Amino acid sequence: MTFTPPPAHPTRPDLRGTFGMAASTHWLASASAQSVLERGGTAFDAAVAGAFVLHVVEPHLNGPGGDMTAILATADDPARPRVLMGQGPAPAGATIAHYRDVEGLDLVPGSGALAAAVPGAVDAWLLLLRDHGTWTVADALAPAIGYARDGHPVLAAVCRTIEGVAELFREHWPTSAERWLPGGRAPRPGELVTNPELAAVLERLVAAEADASAGGADRAAAVDAARAAWRAVVGEAAEEFVRTPHRHADGRDHAGVLTAADVAGFEASFEDAVTIDFWGYTVAKTGAWGQGPALLEALRILDGFDDARLDPSTELGAHTVLEALKLALADRDTWYGDAGDGVPLDVLLSAEYAAARRAMIGDRASHDVRPGDVAGRDTPAMPPLRTSYATDVPAAALPGAPAGGPAAGVGEPTVVVGATAPLNGDGLETDATGATRGDTCHLDVVDRWGNMISATPSGGWLQSSPAVPGLGFALGTRLQMTWLDESSPSALAPGRRPRTTLTPTLVLRDGEPVLACGSPGGDQQDQWQLAFLLRVLVGGYTPQEAIDAPALHTTSAPGSFWPRTWTPGGAVVEDRLGADVLAGLAERGHVLTLAGDWALGRLSAVTRDPATGVLGAAANPRGAQGYAAGR
């Protein structure tokens, strides 16, 4: 079919080679991963090294106290994509009764230790290294330890984030002020920034591995010794620290509930991926404890439309994509959660169900949340539909709120992307600021043997909770994705994982992995990936052409992050879609927010052609820090 032609001049080349490729949201992580490939490491060794570097150089977007999910395929078993599950569960003390009745909350806060799930990222990365890597912990962590100990030139985005929450740090989170405001000020872009406490934590893991090896342990047992050291170091420090009440996103002080026993009881794991077939490809995602199957459902819905409706760059295509996403997200918010076999994915991803959902897409934008029915099952209650959320405290008292302004630094990191511009009386979001909420990190790696991984680490942002003394990083806030409602599949419950937004993607053809991709962006991650996949798999774009193409997403679904509001009929679009397309969308009833020309998504991708062994990589120009490397 004929899609809208891709941009005439890509922002960067589609890399091609036969040795190895790495792409991520920060050049230092990509370069570190590529350096591992150059020294004989596998894609999995390289991903571990790059991921720990991301903890150091993008601390406003991820950290060791956060979580991660990945999807991988090995050269030995390429037809079986596996999910690396690094999403920690709710602590034993995280009960609805405690949050509602004792703490007086109706939502899990977006910042502060009450929102902390058990940290899962570090254990997951070490598990990957143990089971599929070849390097030692010492070698894999060396780049991150070097950047933390000796310093790295800090990103301007990190500096802006610290400036935005500086008063919160000074007034309420003194440990964060000590960590991120040395000398009483935020660092300036390009200054060398160190994190000696984090370096010391990582060095303790290396020491535990060395001690185990010296005692005769084999490689796997030595890596497990490092995992045990992580649990001990972090668990004890976190439990002691969160006992002291501190400021949360609701404007009040609370103590956390995370304990050393919670940290000690968590182990990352591997799971089978959930897959569907689309246009001759197999697309693999996490289970319904994440939002990944929503992308699969959207693809199922779109698969039954004429080709002309699959191009996101046209008015009809963009409208169809947005409407399919609304239906898939409505099912996500109604049915998904960490409920084991209780989520009816066999129905939600079936061709018959997709046909019924497809029939609901008309010529006008829907302003409703419309989950589907599953035969023989009672449809769970929809989450609260709030277009605004008020607290009992003034906005200026909330964490990160600048004087006289709205709250910042709460919920998920906020990325300002432009200003709203009116299109017509029906198409303007009246109170929009043009800010799209949500950002994190992403990393893709492929090696010459055919190993491939797509990984999305997140959480533990420097602005999510006070820095834990002795660790050099904060805890995560993933529990804000749970509901304080026992009837919800995503209800807060001890030992249950929050329904995460982290959603990497692996694509296979004829049983061989051919593409790994992903993006930061919270609720937008799968939305931006959907447009990317349509352009690559259907439209014939190269990965770099698809990354460069104008992006869009819907906000017509309850947000996964505090304060969990929505915009009925809302759509955020890049201006480069064109005046005619945007006017047509507004005429159809979409409530548009113009984000600017280059604002939405930070996708990266790697590829492999099994027939030739040629590898590829592409990275995002938005944000001016994504980078791909390879040869």
C-alpha positions in Angstrom: 0.0 0.0 0.0 1.0 3.7 -0.3 1.6 5.5 3.0 2.4 9.2 3.2 6.0 9.5 2.1 8.5 9.6 5.0 10.4 12.8 5.8 12.7 13.5 2.9 15.8 14.1 5.1 16.1 11.8 8.2 17.6 13.4 11.2 20.2 10.7 11.4 21.2 7.6 9.4 19.7 4.1 9.7 22.8 2.4 11.0 23.8 -0.8 9.2 26.4 -3.4 10.0 27.1 -7.0 10.9 28.8 -6.9 14.3 26.5 -5.4 16.9 24.1 -2.5 17.5 22.9 -0.6 20.5 20.4 2.3 20.8 19.1 4.1 23.9 17.9 7.4 25.3 21.4 8.5 26.3 24.6 8.4 24.2 26.7 7.3 27.2 24.6 4.2 27.7 24.6 3.4 24.0 28.3 3.8 23.8 28.9 1.8 26.9 26.8 -1.0 25.6 28.6 -1.0 22.3 31.9 -1.1 24.1 30.9 -4.4 25.7 30.0 -5.8 22.3 33.4 -4.7 21.0 35.1 -6.7 23.8 33.2 -9.9 23.0 30.2 -9.5 25.2 26.7 -10.6 24.1 23.7 -8.3 23.7 22.7 -9.2 27.2 26.1 -8.3 28.8 25.9 -5.0 26.8 22.3 -4.3 27.9 23.3 -4.8 31.6 26.2 -2.4 31.3 24.1 0.2 29.5 21.3 0.0 31.9 23.4 0.7 35.0 24.9 3.7 33.1 21.3 4.9 32.6 20.8 4.8 36.3 23.7 7.2 36.7 23.3 9.6 33.8 19.4 9.8 33.6 18.6 9.9 37.4 15.5 12.0 36.7 14.1 9.2 34.5 15.2 6.0 36.2 17.3 4.7 39.1 18.3 1.6 41.0 15.3 2.0 43.3 12.9 1.6 40.4 11.8 -1.1 38.1 12.2 -2.5 34.6 10.7 -4.9 32.0 12.4 -6.3 29.0 11.7 -8.7 26.2 14.4 -10.8 24.7 15.1 -13.6 22.2 18.3 -15.7 22.4 20.3 -17.0 19.5 19.8 -20.5 20.9 16.0 -20.3 21.1 15.0 -17.4 18.8 11.4 -18.4 18.3 10.6 -18.1 22.0 10.5 -14.5 23.2 10.8 -14.1 26.9 9.9 -11.3 29.3 12.4 -10.3 31.9 10.2 -9.3 34.8 11.7 -6.6 37.0 8.5 -5.1 38.4 8.5 -5.3 42.2 5.3 -5.9 44.1 3.5 -3.9 46.8 5.1 -4.3 50.2 3.4 -6.4 52.9 2.2 -3.3 54.7 0.7 -1.7 51.6 -3.0 -2.5 52.3 -6.0 -0.5 51.1 -7.1 -0.3 54.7 -3.9 1.4 55.8 -3.8 3.9 52.9 -7.5 4.8 53.2 -8.3 4.5 56.9 -5.0 5.3 58.5 -3.4 7.7 56.0 -6.7 9.2 54.8 -6.0 8.8 51.1 -8.3 8.1 48.2 -5.4 7.8 45.7 -1.9 6.4 46.2 0.3 9.5 46.1 2.5 10.3 43.1 5.6 11.0 45.2 6.8 9.8 48.6 7.6 6.4 50.0 4.0 5.3 50.3 4.1 4.9 46.5 7.2 2.7 46.6 6.9 -0.8 45.2 9.7 -3.2 46.1 12.7 -2.2 43.9 13.0 -4.6 41.0 15.4 -3.3 38.4 18.8 -4.2 39.8 17.8 -7.8 40.6 16.4 -8.2 37.1 19.5 -7.0 35.4 21.7 -9.3 37.5 19.4 -12.2 36.8 19.8 -11.5 33.0 23.5 -11.4 33.5 23.5 -14.7 35.3 21.3 -16.6 33.0 22.1 -15.2 29.6 25.2 -13.1 29.9 28.9 -14.1 30.0 30.5 -11.2 31.8 31.1 -10.8 35.5 29.2 -8.3 37.7 32.5 -6.4 38.1 33.0 -6.0 34.4 29.4 -5.2 33.6 29.1 -2.5 36.3 32.5 -0.9 35.7 31.2 1.8 33.3 28.5 2.9 35.7 30.8 2.8 38.7 33.3 4.9 36.8 30.6 7.6 35.9 29.3 7.6 39.4 32.7 7.8 41.1 34.6 10.0 38.7 31.7 12.0 37.2 29.9 12.6 33.9 28.8 15.8 32.2 25.2 16.3 33.5 22.3 16.7 31.1 20.5 20.0 30.9 17.2 18.1 31.5 18.6 16.8 34.8 19.5 20.3 35.9 16.0 21.6 34.9 14.4 18.8 36.9 16.5 19.5 40.0 15.7 23.2 39.7 12.0 22.4 39.5 12.0 20.6 42.8 14.8 22.5 44.6 12.4 24.2 47.1 10.8 20.8 47.9 14.3 19.4 48.6 15.3 22.4 50.7 12.1 22.5 52.7 11.0 18.9 53.0 13.5 16.5 51.6 16.9 17.4 53.1 18.6 14.2 52.0 17.7 15.0 48.4 19.0 18.6 48.9 22.3 17.2 50.1 22.6 14.8 47.2 21.4 17.1 44.3 22.0 20.6 45.5 25.7 20.6 46.5 26.7 24.1 47.6 23.1 25.0 47.8 22.4 25.1 44.0 21.5 22.8 41.2 24.3 21.7 38.9 24.7 23.5 35.6 24.4 21.7 32.3 27.7 20.0 31.4 29.2 20.2 34.8 30.8 16.9 36.0 28.4 15.3 38.5 29.4 12.4 40.8 27.4 10.1 43.0 29.9 8.4 45.3 27.2 6.8 47.4 25.8 5.0 44.4 29.3 4.0 43.4 29.9 2.5 46.8 26.7 0.5 46.6 27.7 -1.0 43.3 31.2 -1.7 44.5 29.6 -3.7 47.4 27.9 -5.9 44.8 31.2 -6.4 43.0 32.9 -7.2 46.3 30.2 -9.8 47.1 30.8 -11.5 43.8 34.6 -11.5 44.3 34.3 -13.0 47.8 32.0 -15.7 46.5 34.3 -16.5 43.6 37.3 -16.6 46.0 35.3 -19.1 48.1 34.9 -21.5 45.1 31.5 -20.4 43.9 30.8 -20.8 40.2 29.8 -17.9 38.0 26.0 -18.2 38.6 26.5 -18.5 42.4 28.8 -15.5 42.4 26.3 -13.4 40.6 23.7 -14.5 43.1 25.9 -13.4 45.9 25.8 -9.9 44.3 22.0 -10.1 44.2 21.9 -11.0 47.8 24.2 -8.1 48.7 21.9 -5.8 46.9 18.9 -6.9 48.9 20.7 -6.6 52.2 22.2 -3.2 51.5 19.0 -1.6 50.1 16.5 -3.3 52.3 18.1 -2.2 55.6 18.7 1.4 54.5 15.2 1.8 53.0 13.4 0.4 56.0 15.2 2.6 58.4 14.7 5.7 56.3 11.0 5.5 55.3 10.0 5.2 59.0 10.4 9.0 59.2 7.3 10.8 57.8 8.1 13.0 54.8 6.1 15.1 52.3 4.0 13.2 49.7 2.1 14.3 46.6 -1.1 14.9 48.6 0.7 17.8 50.5 0.9 15.9 53.8 3.7 14.0 55.6 3.5 10.2 55.7 5.8 7.3 56.7 6.4 4.6 54.2 5.7 0.9 54.7 8.6 -0.8 52.8 10.7 -3.1 54.9 13.9 -5.1 54.5 11.9 -8.2 54.5 9.9 -6.9 51.5 13.2 -6.3 49.6 14.7 -9.7 50.6 11.6 -11.5 49.5 11.6 -10.3 45.8 13.3 -12.1 43.0 13.0 -11.1 39.3 12.0 -13.8 36.9 11.5 -14.8 33.3 8.0 -15.3 31.7 6.7 -16.2 28.4 5.6 -13.2 26.3 2.1 -12.6 25.0 2.0 -12.5 21.2 -0.2 -11.9 18.2 0.4 -12.1 14.5 0.1 -8.9 12.4 0.9 -8.5 8.8 3.1 -11.6 8.7 5.0 -10.6 11.9 4.7 -11.8 15.5 4.6 -9.0 18.0 5.6 -9.9 21.6 4.7 -8.0 24.8 4.4 -8.5 28.5 1.4 -10.0 30.2 -1.5 -8.0 31.5 0.3 -7.1 34.7 1.7 -4.4 32.3 -0.1 -2.4 29.6 1.7 -4.2 26.8 -1.4 -6.3 25.6 -3.2 -3.0 24.9 -0.8 -2.5 21.9 -1.6 -6.0 20.7 -5.4 -5.3 21.0 -5.0 -2.1 19.0 -3.1 -3.9 16.3 -5.9 -6.6 16.2 -8.5 -3.9 15.8 -6.6 -2.1 13.1 -5.8 -5.3 11.2 -9.4 -5.5 10.0 -9.5 -2.0 8.4 -8.6 -1.1 4.8 -5.0 -0.2 4.3 -5.9 3.4 3.9 -6.9 3.7 7.5 -3.5 2.5 8.9 -1.4 5.6 8.0 -1.1 7.8 11.1 0.0 10.7 8.9 -3.5 11.1 7.3 -6.6 12.5 8.8 -8.5 9.2 8.4 -5.6 7.1 9.6 -4.8 9.3 12.6 -8.5 9.3 13.6 -8.7 5.5 13.3 -5.5 5.0 15.3 -6.7 7.3 18.1 -10.1 5.6 18.3 -8.5 2.1 18.3 -6.2 3.2 21.1 -9.1 4.5 23.2 -10.9 1.1 23.0 -7.7 -0.8 23.9 -6.9 1.5 26.8 -10.5 1.3 28.1 -9.9 -2.5 28.3 -6.5 -2.0 29.9 -8.0 0.2 32.6 -11.0 -2.1 33.2 -9.6 -5.6 32.9 -5.8 -5.5 33.4 -3.9 -6.2 36.6 -1.6 -8.7 38.3 -4.4 -11.3 38.5 -2.6 -14.3 37.0 -5.0 -16.2 34.7 -7.9 -14.0 35.8 -7.4 -11.4 33.0 -9.3 -12.8 30.0 -6.5 -12.0 27.4 -7.6 -15.0 25.3 -10.9 -13.1 24.7 -9.5 -9.5 24.6 -7.0 -10.4 21.9 -9.2 -12.7 19.8 -10.2 -11.9 16.3 -13.9 -12.1 17.2 -13.5 -9.6 20.0 -11.4 -7.3 17.8 -14.2 -7.3 15.1 -16.8 -6.2 17.7 -14.5 -3.4 18.9 -13.7 -2.4 15.3 -17.4 -1.9 14.6 -17.5 0.7 17.4 -15.2 3.1 15.5 -17.2 5.7 13.7 -16.5 9.0 11.9 -16.5 11.1 15.0 -14.1 11.1 18.0 -15.5 9.2 21.0 -15.5 11.2 24.3 -16.4 8.1 26.3 -14.5 5.3 28.1 -15.9 2.1 26.5 -14.6 -1.2 27.8 -15.8 -4.4 26.2 -17.8 -7.2 27.7 -16.5 -10.7 28.1 -19.0 -13.5 27.9 -19.4 -15.3 31.3 -17.6 -12.6 33.2 -18.8 -9.6 35.1 -17.2 -6.5 33.8 -15.2 -4.9 36.6 -16.1 -1.4 37.6 -14.4 1.4 35.6 -11.9 3.5 37.5 -13.0 7.0 38.5 -13.3 9.4 35.6 -11.9 12.7 36.8 -11.0 15.6 34.6 -9.5 17.4 37.5 -8.3 16.4 41.0 -8.5 18.7 44.0 -6.7 18.2 47.3 -7.3 19.8 50.7 -4.1 21.7 50.5 -3.1 24.6 48.2 -1.1 23.7 45.1 1.9 25.6 46.4 2.2 23.2 49.3 2.4 20.1 47.1 5.8 18.6 46.4 7.7 20.5 43.8 5.2 23.3 43.4 6.8 26.6 42.5 5.6 29.6 44.3 2.2 30.6 43.0 2.2 27.8 40.4 0.8 24.3 39.9 2.4 21.2 41.3 5.5 19.9 39.5 7.6 16.8 40.3 4.6 14.8 41.3 3.3 11.7 39.6 5.4 10.8 36.6 8.1 13.2 35.3 6.5 16.0 33.2 8.0 17.0 29.9 6.9 20.4 28.6 6.4 20.1 24.9 4.8 23.4 23.7 1.7 25.4 23.9 -1.9 24.7 22.9 -3.1 26.5 19.8 -6.8 26.9 19.0 -8.2 25.1 15.9 -11.9 25.7 16.3 -14.5 26.0 19.0 -14.8 22.2 19.4 -11.2 21.3 19.0 -9.4 23.3 21.7 -8.5 21.8 25.1 -9.4 24.9 27.1 -7.1 24.4 30.1 -4.2 22.6 28.5 -0.7 23.7 29.0 0.8 21.7 26.2 2.7 19.5 28.7 2.7 15.8 28.1 3.3 13.8 31.2 5.6 10.9 31.3 9.1 10.0 30.5 11.6 7.3 31.4 14.5 5.4 29.6 14.8 2.8 26.9 17.6 0.5 25.6 17.8 -1.9 22.6 20.7 -4.2 21.8 21.4 -6.8 19.1 24.6 -8.8 18.6 26.2 -10.7 15.7 25.0 -14.0 17.0 21.3 -13.0 16.9 20.6 -12.3 20.5 18.3 -9.3 20.9 16.7 -7.4 23.7 14.4 -4.4 24.2 14.3 -3.0 27.7 12.5 -0.2 29.5 14.0 0.8 32.9 12.1 3.4 34.9 11.1 4.6 38.4 13.3 5.7 41.3 13.4 9.2 39.8 15.3 11.7 41.9 12.1 13.7 42.2 9.9 10.7 43.2 11.0 10.3 46.9 13.6 11.6 49.2 17.1 10.2 48.5 17.9 7.4 50.9 21.0 8.1 52.9 23.9 5.9 52.1 22.4 4.8 48.8 22.5 7.9 46.6 19.2 7.3 45.0 15.4 7.4 45.7 12.8 4.8 45.9 10.2 4.4 43.1 6.6 5.4 43.0 5.0 2.6 40.9 2.2 1.9 43.4 0.5 5.1 42.2 -0.8 2.8 39.4 -2.9 0.8 41.8 -6.4 1.8 42.9 -7.7 1.9 46.5 -10.7 -0.1 45.5 -10.9 -3.8 46.3 -13.0 -4.6 43.3 -10.4 -3.4 40.7 -8.1 -5.9 39.0 -5.4 -3.2 39.7 -6.3 -2.9 43.4 -3.4 -2.2 45.8 -2.6 -5.5 47.6 0.5 -6.8 49.4 2.6 -9.0 47.0 0.7 -7.8 43.9 2.5 -6.0 41.1 1.1 -2.6 40.1 -0.1 -2.6 36.5 3.0 -1.0 35.1 3.2 1.2 31.9 6.7 -0.2 31.1 6.2 -1.9 27.7 9.1 -2.9 25.5 8.4 -4.6 22.2 10.0 -7.5 20.2 9.0 -8.3 16.7 9.6 -11.7 15.0 9.2 -13.0 11.5 9.2 -16.7 10.7 10.4 -17.5 14.2 13.4 -15.1 14.2 13.6 -11.8 16.0 13.9 -8.9 13.5 13.1 -5.8 15.5 13.4 -4.6 19.1 11.9 -1.2 20.0 10.4 0.9 22.7 10.0 4.4 24.1 9.7 6.4 27.3 6.4 8.0 27.9 4.1 6.3 30.5 0.7 5.9 29.1 2.0 7.0 25.7 4.7 4.3 25.3 2.5 1.8 23.4 0.7 4.7 21.6 3.9 6.0 20.1 5.1 2.5 19.3 1.9 1.7 17.5 2.4 4.5 15.0 6.1 3.4 14.6 5.1 -0.2 14.0 2.4 0.7 11.5 4.9 2.8 9.5 7.6 0.1 9.6 5.6 -3.1 9.2 2.8 -1.8 6.9 4.1 1.4 5.4 7.6 0.2 4.6 9.4 3.0 6.4 12.9 2.4 7.8 13.1 2.6 11.6 14.8 6.0 11.5 12.1 7.3 9.1 9.4 6.0 11.4 11.0 7.5 14.5 11.3 10.9 12.7 7.7 10.9 11.5 5.2 13.0 13.4 3.7 11.4 16.5 0.4 11.6 18.3 -1.5 10.0 21.2 -4.8 10.1 23.0 -5.4 11.4 26.5 -9.0 10.2 26.5 -8.3 7.5 29.1 -7.6 7.8 32.9 -3.9 8.4 33.5 -1.8 5.7 35.1 0.0 8.4 37.2 -1.3 10.6 40.1 -3.6 12.4 40.0 -5.1 10.0 37.4 -7.2 12.4 35.4 -8.3 12.3 31.7 -9.4 14.6 28.9 -12.5 13.3 27.1 -11.7 13.1 23.4 -8.2 14.5 24.1 -5.5 14.0 21.5 -1.9 15.4 21.7 -0.3 15.8 18.3 2.9 17.1 16.7 2.3 20.1 14.5 4.1 18.4 11.7 1.0 16.3 11.0 0.0 19.4 9.0 -2.7 22.0 9.2 -5.2 20.1 7.0 -4.9 16.9 9.0 -5.2 18.7 12.3 -8.2 20.7 11.2 -9.8 17.5 10.0 -9.2 15.8 13.3 -10.7 18.8 15.2 -13.7 18.7 12.8 -14.2 15.1 13.8 -14.4 16.1 17.5 -10.9 15.4 18.7 -9.9 17.8 21.5 -6.4 18.7 20.2 -3.4 19.9 22.1 -0.5 21.0 19.8 2.8 19.8 21.2 5.2 21.5 18.8 7.0 20.0 15.8 9.4 17.7 17.7 8.0 16.8 21.0 6.4 13.3 21.4 8.2 10.1 22.0 11.9 9.1 22.4 11.8 5.8 20.5 14.8 3.7 19.7 15.2 0.5 17.8 17.5 -2.2 16.6 17.0 -4.7 13.8 18.3 -7.9 12.3 17.8 -9.6 9.0 18.1 -13.3 9.6 18.7 -14.1 6.0 21.8 -11.9 5.7 22.9 -11.2 9.2 22.7 -7.4 8.6 22.0 -5.5 11.8 20.5 -2.0 12.1 19.8 0.7 14.7 18.0 4.0 15.0 17.5 6.6 17.7 15.4 9.6 18.4 16.4 13.2 17.8 13.7 14.6 20.3 15.4 15.6 23.5 18.8 15.8 21.8 20.3 12.9 23.8 19.1 9.6 22.2 21.9 7.8 20.4 22.5 4.7 18.3 25.9 3.0 17.8 27.1 0.0 15.9 29.1 -1.5 13.1 
